[in-house]
Amino acid sequence: MRGGPLVDREHIESHHHEQMLSVEEARERVLSFFRVLPAERKPIMAALGQVLAEDVVSGFDIPPMDNSAMDGYAVQAASVSGAAPGSPRALRVVGAVAAGQIPDRAVSEGVAVRIMTGAPVPQGADAVVPFEDTDEARRPASGSIGEIGVLAAVPPGANVRPAGQDAAKGEVVLRKGAVLRPAEVGVLASVGRSDAVVVRRPRVAVLATGDELTEPGDGLAPGKIYDSNSYGLAAAVTQAGGLPLMLGIARDDLHSLNAKIEEGLNADALITSAGVSKGDYDIVKDILMKRGALELWSVRMRPAKPLAFGRLDAGGGRSVPHLGLPGNPVSALVGFEQFGRPAIRKMMGRPVSLRPSVQAVLDEPIYNTDSRRVYARAVVTEADGAYRARLTGHQSSNLLTSMVRANGLAICPEDLPLKDAGETVSVQMLDWPEEVF
């Protein structure tokens, strides 16, 4: 198990206070405690977004036979050499073949077989003439065995899709590590696979703490607020690809918190909100130190500076990574974006990357008053080929609606006291709405 003997709270808090970590340092430390999870076999329609844990090989050619790329006539290209609207080449039609059928007539010089898109090309044919390059429309018995006039020459191979063009027998069509998108799911089906071996999704326990919290749907007593963090964070876990286990609300006492944490120790990770700053009732760090180890609890960022991370002893030599996010709802979501989402991606075997960023011109300033990296809620729009970013209003971390109005987080670096209007800023995009792109 990682880590050494526990030390007293004052020493840990003093040590971490003196060495407040950068976002990158904290993220690297957090991610070092996560591993790619084991594989599972799942139906392909249930595995969207998961990562293949083995190579997938095609057991046959796709397509299995040369087939037509057009509706038309299968011919020998030499039979229609020199054909033109003013000098058509007349061919004898000896049969027809549709997709899913096997041709029962061969093609020889001066002979054609009527063919539909996807149908196997008859033996002897080396090209397909599209319907529109024949006089079929002017003939009363269209499609019947008889004669057809070809109005345009075609080279050998024209409009023929060769066997194995998409995938050859024995070819690796999907590599281990590939993320299953709709195209990959389609390829799995095309090689006859109804299931796939994929890295399983992480189970992430989500727990809110606080005597002031009430479950949505219950009556709201004076002095109480509804628990939004559990739902926002569980939704964020789902969006990142994880499976949330909602533990509900723990009260501000060790017995309640311990009991709730016990429920989450079978998960792959635990995320809590609140209880990580310096108040008398902030007990999450106490639990980490008593039940495992506290690895960090202060990050040079705003919001989400008081952010605890450690591991909880789950028994049997197993430990569960625990991300303790702040209680303010914006802080919780911003902290999750920087640390929780990358951790879930790592457990899933996906590339550990942040959301994509764009460079945008600020419409208004971002102030940095305490040398922390500022993640300001912003709306990015596009105008005249350039991106612009405006803030969503007051940036207090208790204003959850400021996240609703945002599609990105505009960043003011820790070493700058100000990013002024008109300056270019990096924006971590949370959304790519249609009205922007």
N, C-alpha and C positions, 0 to 999 in steps of 0.2 A: 504493500500500500504506500502511496506517495506521501511524503512529508515526514517530519520528525516529531519528537515529543512536543506537546502543547506547552505554551508559555502563558504567563498571566496576561490578563486583558490589558492592563496599563502598558505593558511592554509592547504588545502588538499594536495597540492604537497609536502609541507614540511613534513606533517604527513606521507605520503606514502613513501617518500624518506628515512625517518628515519627508517621505518619499512618495508623494502623490504620483501615481503612474500616468503616463500618457495613454491616450486611447489605444495606440498600437501596442504598447507594452502590456497593457491590461488584456487586450484581445489575445495576444500571443500566449500569455500565461493561462487565460481561461481555456483556450482551445487545446492547450497541451494536456488537459485532463479528459479530453473526449477522444473516442476511437470509433472507427467504422463498425457498425453493428453487424451481427451475423445475417446470413441470407435466409430467405424463405421462398417457397414455391407458391405463386399466386396466379389466378386467372388473369389473362392479359388485360381485360377491361378493368380490373381492380388494381393494376400496377402502374397506372399513368403517373408520371413524375418520379418514379422510383428508378434505381440504378441497377443495370444488369450485373449479376455476380458471376456470369460465365459467358464465354463466346457462344454465339448462335450460328450454326452451320446449316446451309441448305442441303437437303438430301436429294435434290433433283434440280434440273435446269428450270429456270423461270425466264421466259415462257418455256414450256416443255418441248414445243415444236416451233419451227418458223411459222409466223402468223401474219395476217394482213393488218396493216395500219389504216386501211381505208375500206369503205364500201366500193366495190368495183369488180374487175375481172382479172383473175390470175392468168398470166400469159407467159410465153417465152419472149423476152425483150427483142430477140432477133426477128420475131414474127411481125412486129409493129414498127420496125425501123423505117424511118422516112414518112410515117403517118402524119397527116396534117388535115385540117378541116376541108381543104380543097381536094385532098387525095387520101380518103380513108382507107384503112386496111380491114378487109372483111375477115372475121374469124368465125369458125364453127363453135357454137356453145354446146358443150357435151354434158353439163351438169351444174349443180349449185351446192354451196357449202356454207353453213352458218356457224357462228361461234358455238363451241361445245360439240360439234359434229366432227367426224373423221371423214376426209374426202374419199369417195369410192371410185373416182375417175382421175386418170393422170392427164397431164397437159403435154402436148407435143407441138411441133411446128404447125401453125395455122389453126390451133385449137385454143379455146378459152373455157374457164370455169367461173361462173358467177360466184362472188365471194363477199362475205360481210366482215366488218371490222372484228378482229380477234379470232377469226376462224383460221384453222391450220391451212397453210399453203399446200396445194396438191403437188404430188410428185411430178417433176418435170418443169414446173413453173419457176421462174426466177424474178418475176416482177408482178406488180398489180397496177392496172390502169384504173383510175378513179371513174365513177359513173359519169361525172361531168365531162370527161374527155372521150365519151362514146356517144353514139346516136341513139342510145336506149330510149330516151324520152320521146323520140319520134317514131318508135316502133310500137305497134298496138299490143303485141303479146309480150310485154316486158317481163323478163325473168324466165320465160319458157325456153325450152331447149330449141335452138334454131341458129340464128346468125346475129352477130353484132358488128357494128362498124367502129373501129378505133380511130379517133381524130387527132391523136398526139402520140409521138414516140416516147418511150420511157427507157432509161438505162437499166442494166441488170441490177437487181437489189432494190429498185424503186418501190417504196411503200411496203417493204417487207421487214418485219421485226424478227431478227434471228433468234433461234433457240438459245437460251442462256444469256441473252443480252442484259437482263435485269440482274440475274444471279446464276452462276454456274454451279453444277453439282459439286459439292465439297467445298464451296467458297464460304468464308466467314462473312456473313451478311451484317451481323451486329457484333461489336466488340464488347468484351467485359468492360464495365465502366460507363457504357452509354446510358444516357438518361432517356427513359421511355416517354417520348412525345407522341402525338398522334401518328406521325410517319413511322416511327419505330414499332408502334403497336400494329400498324398495317403490315409492316414487313414480317413481324412474327406470325401474323395470320397467313401471310402469303406463302410461308414455308411450312404451314400446317400446324403451327404451335398454338395451342389453346391456353397454355400457361407459360410462365417464365420464372426463372430463379433470379430473385432480386434482393438487394439489401433491404432489410425490413425498415419500416418507418419507426422513428423513436417515439416511445411513450413518455410524455412530459407531464408531470404532475404540476398543477397550478394552484397556488394557495394565497389567499389574501389574509392580512392580519390587521386587527384593530377593533377595539371595543365600540367604535362609532359606526361600524359597518352593518348594513341590513341587506338581506337578500332581495333582489328585485322581485316584485310581485307581492311582497309582504307590506303591511302598513308601515309608515315612516313616523317614528316617534320623534319628539323634540330632541334636537342635538345629534340626530343620526343622519347618515347619508347612505345612499345605495352603493353597493359594491360594483363599481364599473371595471376595476382592474382585472378581476377574474375573467370577465367576459371579453374584454379587449385583448388580454394576453392569450387567452385560449384561442381566440380567433386568429391572432398573430401566429401562434404555434401551428394551427391548421394551415394557414396560408403558406407557411414556410415548409410544410410537408410533414409535420409531426402529428401525433395523435394525442390530444390533450386529455388529461385526467383531472377533472375539476374537483378539488378537495373542499371547496367552500370557504368558510371564514374561520380563522383561529382568533380567539380573544387574546388580549394583552396579558397573558400569564403563561408561565412555562408549562404547566400541565396541559392546557388547551393546545398550545403550539406543538408540544411533544406528541400528543395524541394524533393530531392532524398529519404531522410529519411521518409518523409510523405508517399511515395509510398510503403515503407516497413513496415508500422505500423500495417498492417493487418496480417503480418506473426507471427509465434510463437517465432521467434528470428531474430536478425539482426547481421550479421557479416560484419565488415568493415575492409579494409586494408589501412595502412598508417594513418598519422595524429595523432599519439599517443605518440610521444617523446617530446623533449623540444624545437623544432624549432619554429620560428615565425609563420610558416604556419601550424603548427600541431594543428588542430582545432577540432578534434574529441572529445577530453576531454572537450573543451569548450561547445560543443553541449550537451554532457552528463550532465554537470552541469546545463545548462540552461533549458533543457527539461526533466530532471529526476534527477538522482543521480549517481555520480561516486563512485563506491565501491572499486576499486583497480586499480592501473596503473603501478605497478612495481613488477616484479617477479625475484627471484634469479635464473635465468637460462640464458644460452647462447646456441643458439640464442633465441630471443623473449623476452628479458628483458622488453622493454617498451610495456606493454600489458594492455590495458584499459578494464575494465568491469564495467558495470552499468546497469541501467534500464531507459528506455525512456517512458515518459507519453504518452499513446495512447488515453487518454480521456475515460470518463465513468468509472473511477476507475480502468482501465486496464493499465498495464505496459508491455513493451516488453523488455526482456533481450537483452543486446547489448554487443557483444564481439568485441573489437577493437584490431585487430592484427597489428603488424608492417608492414611496406611497403616492406621491403626486402622479396623476394619470399620464400626463405628457412625459414626465421623467421615466415612468415605467415603460412606455412604448418606445421612446428614443433609446433607452438602455437596452431594451430587447433587440432593436434593430442593429445595434453595434456589437452585441455579444451573444444574445440568444439565437438569433437567426443564423449567424455563421456556425454556431455550435450544432444546431439541428442539421444544417447542410453537411457538416463534417460527419456526423453520425450516419447520415444517409448515403455517404460515399460520393456526394456531389462536390464540385469545386467549391472551396471555401472562399467565397467572394461576397463583397457587399453589393448593395443595389448599384445599378449603373449611375454615373454622374454626368452632368452637362455643365458647360460654362455659360453663365448667364450674367447679364448686366443688371445691377441692382437699381431698383426704382427709389429705394430709401435706405438709410444707413442701418448697419448692424453694429451696436456698441458692445465692446468687450471690457468690462470694468474690473475683472479680477484674474486676468491672464489664464483663462480656461478656454478650451475650444468651444465655441458657441454653435449649437445646432438650432438655427432659427427656422420656424415654420414659415413656408413660403409657397407661393403659387407661381409656377413657371408657365409662361406663354411664349408663343413664337410670333415674331413680326419681322417682315422684311429680311427673312433668312437668318435672323439672330434670336437667341433666347433672352427673355427678360424675366426678372424675379421680383415680386413684390411680397412683403410680409403679410401675414394673415391678421395683423392687429397686435394687441397686447401679447407679450411673449411669456407671461407668467405660466409656470409649469402646472398650475392647478386648472388651467383653462383647456379642457379636453376638446371643446369646439374649435380651438385653434388648429388642432390636428385634422379635424373634419374638413376644414377649409383649405388645407395644404395638400399639395401633391409632391412636395419635396422638402428637404432640410438644407437650407443655405448655410454654408460653413464660414465662420470667421475664425482664422487660425489663432492659436493660443498666444502667439508672439505679436499679435496686432491689436491695438486698442480700438480699432475702428475699421470697418469696411464701409466706405462712404458710397452715397448714391452716385451712380455712373461708373463705379468700379466693377470689374468682372469678379464673379464669385463662383466657387464650385458648389453645385447643388446635387445632393444625393437624392435621386428620384424615388419616391415611394409609389408613384402611379404614373401611368402613361395614358392619360385620358384622351379620348378621340378629339376633343376640342383643342388639345395642345399639339397633337401629332396626327 
